[in-house]
Amino acid sequence: MAAPQPEPGRSRLPELLKANRMKQVDLANYLDVSPALISRIIAGERLFSYPLAARAAFKLGCTMEELHEWDLC
């Protein structure tokens, strides 16, 4: 049987944005994406692409893994 694979869970963006005194629109502008995309990521409807996750993590002072909670499936 295969080992469980981690899956991204709840977005940690709200707490990371607050810790960095940023708003969703600030991050969206930095990433050059729509604020709606950031809202969808927070709602769990979308995931960051690898390049966007790297840039978001850099801006928020965290690792890409810290952008989400992780669930073992």
N, C-alpha and C positions, 0 to 999 in steps of 0.2 A: 504494500500500500504506500502511496506517495505521501511525503511529509506535507503538512498543512502549509499553504502559501499565504503570506500576509496580503491583505486587501486594504486599501485606504478606507478609513471610516469617516467620522465626523471631521469637518474642516476646523482647523484651529485658527483660521484667519481672523475671526472677530477678536479673539484675545491678543493675537499678535499685532493686529492693527492698533488696538487700544494701548498696548505696551509701547508702541512706537509713535503714539499720538498722531495716527494717520486715519483717514477716512477711506472708505472703499474707492471713492472717486480719485483720491490721491494715488493709490496703488494702480488703479486702472490707467491713469495718465502716465505713470512711470513705465508701465508695461506696454503702453500704446494699444490698449484693448478697450472695449466698451465697459462701462460700469455694470451693465447687465451681465456680462460674462463673470465678473467678480461675484455678483449676487447669485448666479447659478452655481458657481463653485462652492460658495458658502452653503447654499441650500442642498448640496449633494447631487445636483442634476448634471454637473460637468466636472471634469478633472483638468488640472493644468497639463499642458503639453510639457515635455521635458525641458525645453528651453525657457518657457515661461516660469516653470517651477524654480529653475535655477536662478533666474533674475529676481523673482519674488522673494526667495529665500535670502538672497544677497541683500536686498533692500530692507527686509525685516530682521536681519541679523540672526538667522537661524539656518538649519540645514533643510534640504528639501524634504527629508523624512518628517521633520517637525511641523510641516504645513498641515498635516492630518494626524488624527489618531489612527492606529493601525489595528485591524482585527485579523485574527488567525482563522482561516476557513478550513 
